[in-house]
Amino acid sequence: MSTESKNGYGGKEQTLAATVARVSSIVGSAADDLERTTSGEKVPLNDDQRVQEVTLKYLRECSTLGVLPTVRGVAARLGVSRQALYDHNKRHPGSTFAKWLEDFSDLCGELTAQAAIEGVAAAVPSIFVLKSRYSWREAPAQLEIGRLNPLNEDGRNIDDIAAEIASRYNTLPED
């Protein structure tokens, strides 16, 4: 297959070469993160100031590279795994760190949602990520039209009410 052939990826057409380059970049970034996690500086998670500095540096790096931040990404910058962040959080609930992790996770979710809304990220994978990683949930559908319609206090059929409104509208004088 030639590098000039087109394929659909993420809702956009791009060349195979562009797709290969992007996948290579993503895998390379993941390899860098794994290397940071296992051999990089380990920031003490109780050092709130240092954690915040590393987080801001990571967010600026994501901005420069044009990638969405993740909890895994910031964990790697801190020299730990994503799970280590959550384990530390469980051992120290109510700590400044726990608040930071909650805020950072919310921020990642908001940025993912915003990217999907603006068409920068594919919506379906973004929804999956929001639900699986950032605990987003859809509100249960609990609409009962009859109970919310102030015109339906006597329990009449909604179709009858709609017909009555239409007939009243037709009898209004023209301006």
Order of alpha helices (4+ residues) and beta strands (2+ residues): beta-beta-alpha-alpha-alpha-alpha-alpha-alpha-alpha-alpha
